[in-house]
Amino acid sequence: MTKKLFKTIKKASKSKGHVKRGVKEVVKGLRKGEKGLVILAGDISPHDILSHLPVLCEESNVPYIFVSSKEALGSASSTKRPTSTVMIVPDGGASRAKKAKVVAEVKEEYREDFEALARECTRLNEEI
């Protein structure tokens, strides 16, 4: 599942506005009501940096998942810096006029992978 997750992040990062990197951007997106998938790095120290994000995700009905490494998360999101958290937003980064075209492109590129991962993360979160 991790390989599929990183592959989906890499595809999403090619489209502008579809990936939010870092705690500030992810929190801002969650508070604005954007829907997507939140990926958190498990090797962040201190843990207080990310401890509020799962609560925000559950309040917003946004699935989230942990991965083992911030370095791997950073490289998957097309940046050289280690990244603590990433949010994939399939409908993000477009004005209303361009949304129809962008959504069509997104559906072709990584929508199926995104939806499968979101379902799996939701199922895993419900089991816990």
LINGIGI-V417384 format. One record per pair of residues at least 12 apart in sequence whose C-alpha atoms are under 10 Angstrom apart, sorted by the first residue. I is the first residue (numbers start at 0). J is the second residue. If there is no record, write none. Layout:
((I/J) (I/J))
//
This chain:
((0/116) (0/119) (0/120) (1/64) (1/65) (1/66) (1/67) (1/116) (2/75) (3/112) (3/113) (3/115) (3/116) (4/38) (4/64) (4/66) (4/72) (4/75) (4/112) (4/113) (4/115) (4/116) (4/117) (5/38) (5/66) (5/71) (5/72) (5/73) (5/74) (5/75) (5/76) (6/75) (6/76) (6/109) (6/112) (7/75) (7/76) (7/87) (7/108) (7/109) (7/110) (7/111) (7/112) (7/113) (7/116) (8/36) (8/38) (8/72) (8/73) (8/74) (8/75) (8/76) (8/77) (8/85) (8/86) (8/87) (8/109) (8/112) (8/113) (9/72) (9/73) (9/74) (9/75) (9/76) (9/77) (9/109) (10/75) (10/76) (10/77) (10/105) (10/108) (10/109) (10/110) (10/112) (11/75) (11/76) (11/77) (11/86) (11/87) (11/88) (11/89) (11/105) (11/108) (11/109) (11/110) (11/113) (12/75) (12/76) (12/77) (12/78) (12/87) (13/76) (13/77) (14/89) (14/91) (14/92) (14/101) (14/104) (14/105) (14/108) (15/91) (15/92) (15/93) (16/87) (16/88) (16/89) (16/90) (16/91) (16/92) (16/93) (17/35) (17/86) (17/87) (17/88) (17/89) (17/90) (17/91) (17/92) (17/93) (17/105) (18/35) (18/36) (18/37) (18/76) (18/77) (18/85) (18/86) (18/87) (18/88) (18/89) (18/91) (18/92) (19/37) (19/76) (19/84) (19/85) (19/86) (19/87) (19/88) (19/91) (19/92) (20/37) (20/38) (20/72) (20/73) (20/76) (20/78) (20/82) (20/83) (20/84) (20/85) (20/86) (20/87) (21/39) (21/73) (21/81) (21/82) (21/83) (21/84) (21/85) (21/86) (22/39) (22/48) (22/49) (22/51) (22/52) (22/82) (22/83) (22/84) (22/85) (22/86) (23/84) (24/84) (24/85) (24/86) (25/37) (25/38) (25/52) (25/55) (25/56) (25/84) (25/85) (25/86) (25/87) (26/51) (26/52) (26/55) (26/56) (26/84) (26/86) (28/86) (28/88) (28/91) (29/52) (29/55) (29/56) (29/58) (29/59) (29/60) (29/61) (29/86) (30/55) (30/56) (30/58) (30/59) (31/59) (32/59) (32/60) (32/61) (33/59) (33/61) (33/86) (33/87) (33/88) (33/89) (33/90) (33/91) (34/56) (34/59) (34/60) (34/61) (34/62) (34/86) (34/87) (34/88) (34/89) (34/90) (34/91) (35/56) (35/60) (35/61) (35/62) (35/63) (35/86) (35/87) (35/88) (35/89) (35/90) (35/91) (35/113) (35/114) (35/117) (36/56) (36/60) (36/61) (36/62) (36/63) (36/64) (36/85) (36/86) (36/87) (36/88) (36/89) (36/113) (36/114) (36/116) (36/117) (36/118) (36/120) (36/121) (37/52) (37/53) (37/56) (37/61) (37/62) (37/63) (37/64) (37/65) (37/84) (37/85) (37/86) (37/87) (37/88) (37/117) (37/120) (38/62) (38/63) (38/64) (38/65) (38/66) (38/72) (38/83) (38/84) (38/85) (38/86) (38/87) (38/120) (39/52) (39/53) (39/63) (39/64) (39/65) (39/66) (39/67) (39/68) (39/69) (39/72) (39/82) (39/83) (39/84) (39/85) (39/86) (40/64) (40/65) (40/66) (40/67) (40/68) (40/69) (40/70) (40/71) (40/72) (40/73) (40/81) (40/82) (40/83) (40/84) (40/85) (41/64) (41/65) (41/66) (41/67) (41/68) (41/69) (41/83) (41/84) (42/65) (42/66) (42/67) (42/68) (42/69) (42/70) (42/83) (43/67) (43/68) (43/69) (43/82) (43/83) (43/84) (44/83) (48/83) (49/83) (49/84) (52/84) (53/65) (57/124) (60/121) (61/86) (61/117) (61/120) (61/121) (62/116) (62/117) (62/118) (62/119) (62/120) (62/121) (62/122) (62/123) (62/124) (62/125) (63/85) (63/86) (63/116) (63/117) (63/119) (63/120) (63/121) (63/123) (63/124) (64/84) (64/116) (64/117) (64/119) (64/120) (64/121) (64/123) (64/124) (65/84) (65/120) (66/83) (66/84) (68/81) (68/82) (68/83) (69/81) (69/82) (69/83) (69/84) (69/85) (70/82) (70/83) (72/84) (72/85) (73/85) (87/113) (88/113) (89/101) (89/102) (89/105) (89/106) (89/109) (89/110) (89/113) (89/114) (90/102) (90/103) (90/105) (90/106))
//
